[in-house]
Amino acid sequence: MKKFFVLSVIFLLFLAPVSAMDTDFFVTAGPNLMVNTQTSTKSAPSPIMYSLGLGGDFRFENMVLAQVHGSFFTNYYLWDGSEARPAEVENRTATVLSFMLDFTGGYSFCLGKSQKHLLSLSGGLAFLFRHGFLSNGVSSDDPNRDTGSMASDDVSDINGRFFSDLNFLYPEFLLSYSYILSPVWKIGGDFRIYLPLGPLTSGRGADGMIFSLALKLSYK
């Protein structure tokens, strides 16, 4: 995990000499939909989670755009014996805190004669850091109805699964729109698609794919 934070620092240091050309700092808020392909009734149908985020847009003279963005959200999980699965509240074992760290690059375009509409297309890589704790109301020795394991052991398995088999790595596509309100303020939205590299390489397909839609408020 330390390597990823070092990477983010290096990324920002690289941008520092040029970011003064056109830099926006922004906040985001909106829903995330996580695809769950498991058909078990214990596992939650593709859950919707609400995120808050902070980030920075770094625009170069040729309209090349670089962005760093971090967002936070939470969800319930259970252990099905082999995978960590999103869970509904009545079947929860772990409450999981999630932090998504995005690094993207692409292009910005001005739309219309007013030059007040900005559209950005980007792609990049995101790192999903997750850690689960025993949910409130769940005892450490509560048995798993499917496997018989204790809840405390399931939480350990859930946390271990988050960082195994590339389950923390998400290639990303980003579509962003901003309307220029003033020389210092912009408002708009982001639409992100996160592809789950771990499931894609292990034969689980789109399981864990995330669709994110967020309101975006920027300040220069």
Disulfide bonds with the S-S distance in Angstrom:
none
